[in-house]
Amino acid sequence: MDKFYIGYTSDFSARFDFHNSLQNNIWTKNGKPWAVHLLIEKLGKSQALKIEKYLKNMKSRNYLLDLRLNPSAIAELKQRFG
């Protein structure tokens, strides 16, 4: 896993399919095939965008890897940015 894509969407399946499709001509085409590392569901738009910004600003691959293994850290993110 060389790259992580962090983003918000209201339709995960459509967005994921787009990033892996032949129609994708944006920078994410270089990461194909994308695989799901972590999906945090049931967030409001405002909360999701705050978490997205936080994760992007951290610029920490290790944090993203650890986040997947630590459900309590995900709960803390949801609470912090709720």
N, C-alpha and C positions, 0 to 999 in steps of 0.2 A: 504494500500500500504506500505509494509515493506521494499522493496528493489527497487533500481533503477539500471538499466543497461544503461551505457553510451557507445556508440560505433559508429564507422563509418562503413558504408557498401555502396557498389555501387548497391546492390540489396536488398532493405529493406524487401520486401515480403519473399524472400528466407531465409534471415537471421532470421527474426522473426519466421517463420515457424520452422526453425531448433531449435531455443531455446525452443520452446514449444513441440518439437517432442520427440518420444520415442528413437530416435537415438542420442539424446543429452546426452553425458556422461561427459561433462565438468562442471565446477562449476555452471553454470547458470541453471542446472537441478534443483537445490534447490529452484529456484524462480518461478517455474511453478505453475500455468499458468501465463505467463507474459502478461501484458496489455500495450498498448501504452499510455504513459503519455504525451509525446511531441515529435513531429517529425519535424525537421528543414530540409526542402527540398531545392533543387536547390543550393547546395554549391559545389564548386570545392573540389577536394580531399585534397589539401593543407589547404584550409580554414576550411574544416570539421575536419581535424585532429588537427588543432590548437584549435578550439572550444572544441573538445573532451578533449584534454589535460587540457585546462583551467577549464572546468567543473569538471573533475576528481580531479584536484589539489585543487579546492575550498572545496571539501568535505562538502558541505552544502546542507542538505536536504531542508531547508527552501528556499534557493535560487532556487533550482529546482522546488519547488512547486510554488513559486512566478513567475518564468519565464513563466510558462504556462499561467498565468493570465495577463501577461504584454507583449503584442506584441512589444511595443517600445523597451523593453530590448532585445528582439530577434534581432530587427533591429540594435541595438547598437552593439551586438556581431558580427553580420555579417559585419558591418562597421569596427569595431576594428580589426578583424582578416581577413579582405578582402585583 
